[in-house]
Amino acid sequence: MTAHSRPFVAHGFPDAGGRREALLTGFEPTFAFEPVDPLPESEFADRLRRIRREATVAGHDVVVVHADGIGWYHVSNSYLRYICDWVREGVLIVPTDDDQPLTLFSFFSSSVILPPAGEPLLVDDIWQVGTWGRETYNRPGSAVDKVAEAVAQALARQGFSVAQIGLMGDATSSGYWAGLKARLPKCVFQNAHAIIDRMQRVRSPREQALVRAAAQLADIGIQAAYHVIKPGVTDYEIYAAFTYAQMSRGGETGDGYQIGINRYGTHCGKPYGHVVRDGDVINLYISNVTYRGYNAQIARMIAVGAITDKQEEVLEMCVEGVRRAAALVKPGTLVSDVANASFEPYIERGYLSSADSRTMPYNWQAGEDGGPRLVPRRYVADEDWERQGRKLMHVYPATHGPHNPNVGHSVSMPKFSHYNIASNNHDMLEEGMTFVLHSQWLEPEVAGCNVGDCYLVTQTGAENLSCHTPLEPHRVRV
């Protein structure tokens, strides 16, 4: 047999007779996905009106908005997509006066992404800055400097050489802002990102429909994963089944979620070649399924065959935590009351002494003195990892508890600031808010769980957007 005729092998797992492609044979979701059209231009026009009004109140003559390319065709924030539906990197000039046009500077990263998807709305002129660098393009120069120069010149042409300029961006924007400040020394620059951040608290009815569609895609992906899970299947195949099911129906990306499989239910990461076995506990942590720029988040657990009594207790406790929190969701409820209710089952069973997020143990916390915590160094058997010539020599997570000292957070567009569902958040829930409620507990080498649903606050209560798969653990008979 020649090298070209050998069956495909991924990390030592041969594809016998096209098994991988056959795993989804016969799969049909239990419900029909409801696609949603892109947001109409009128919605973006209303956003622009509100942004300009707040900029006027703040005294800004113009707002400059930046998002950078961060690799693998992603951008560092969603400001440009929120304002004008531009999915690439760019710098957008938004004059406060509504009789002046929006101007976009883009195409200064190497991402090969062209419209129609993402054609900017409300923008008149788009300027291609170009890619720069000696080694890659044989064009001496810096893209950051070229962008700053082009934007500064455009601002001066529009009469903003002496102006108050609002800035919207993130940590990747610092070089661009420094360039503008050096070139426009008579201008006053102020952070203005809070204008859009405040607009993320409550979603419009059309936005709600997009989050609902994203949650439906997550549910369909979960159902596809359930369809293929059985002993002998790998985490790669489960992840691929989820990805195919949601992306084939309009999901934007296939890298916004995690899968974890081990004997305890404590693993959460990317697939690495784990083979499903009797006694495994699987976590599907769907951190992000995105549909037309909006995402949903849910989490599910799967028990393969018989698991320990301790694992059963942890699974039951976390499911109950979500249920108690969800029962309180309605307009006017304090966010802190929702969070506190979610941890009542933990306190009743002796896992926690308090729902206070300040004192609660959690998986990623530092040491007791505020310094770094040493991750325990100890050999942990993992035959699938060792088959690939590696060993697991540390215990993860470093300490017990939920992932974080909260029960959830808002869901909206990628890279926007979250509000957290935690004991220290005393805001009231409002109609139109969308968030995930996920209860978690990981005790290294003992037991773990991460389950959650995506919720929309309605006029009278709550809608579970991820209602097409049960919150309770899925059972695989062996």
PEJOHU-V820852 format. One line per field, one symbol per residue. ss: DSSP state (2 for helix, 1 for strand, 0 for the rest). psi: psi as a letter, one per 40 degrees, with the letter a starting at -180 (. if undefined). burial: b if it has 24 or more other C-alpha atoms within 12 Angstrom, else e. Layout:
BEGIN
ss->???
psi->???
burial->???
END
This chain:
BEGIN
ss->0022200011001100002222000000000000000000222222222222222222000111111010000010002222220000011111100000011111000000000000000011111100001222201000222222222222222000000111110022222222222220000111100222222000002222222222222222222222220000012222222222222000000000011111000000100000100000111111111110011111111111000022222222222222222200000001222222220222220000000000000100000000000000111100222200000111000000110000011100000000010000000100000111111111100011111111111000011100000000011100
psi->hideeiihhhfehighffdddedehehhieihhgihiiiidddddddddddddddddeehdihhhhhihfiffiieiedddddefheaiihhhgidheeiiihhhafeiehghiidhehiiehchhhhdiiiidddefghihdddddddddddddddeffdgihhhhhaadeedddddddddegeeihhiheddddddeedhiidddddddddddddddddddddddehiheiidddddddddddddeeeidifefiiihhaeeeeihaiieehhhiheihhhhggdhhhhfeiiihiiiihhhahiiddddddddddddddddddeehihehhddddddddedddddeedieiehddehiideiaideeiihhhhhihhhgdddddeeiiheihiidiiaidifieaiihbiieihiiigidehfiiiiheihiihhhihhhhfciiihiiihihhadebihhefeehidiihhhi.
burial->eeeeeeeeeeeebeeeeeebeebbeeeebeeebeebebbeeeebeebbbebbbbbbebebbbbbbbbbbeeeebbbbbbbbbbbbbbbbbbbbbbbeeeeebbbbbbbbbeeeeeeeeebbbbeebeebbbeeeeeeeeeebbbbbbbbbbbebbeeeebbebbbbbbbbeebeebbebbbebbeebbbbbbbebbbebbbbbbeebbbbbbbbbbbbbbbbbbbbbbbbbbbbbbbbbbbbbbbbbebbbbbbbbbbbbbbbbbbbbbbbbbbbbbbbbbbbbbbbbbbbbbbbbbbbbbbbbeebeeebbbbbbbbbbbbbbbbebbbeebbbbbbbbbbbbbbeeeebbebbbbeebbbbebeeeeeeeeeeeeeeeebebeeeeeeeeeebbbbbbbbbbbbbbbbbbbbbbbbbbbbbebeeebbbbbbbbbbbbbbbbbbbbbbbbbbbbbbeeebbbbbbbbbbbbbbbee
END
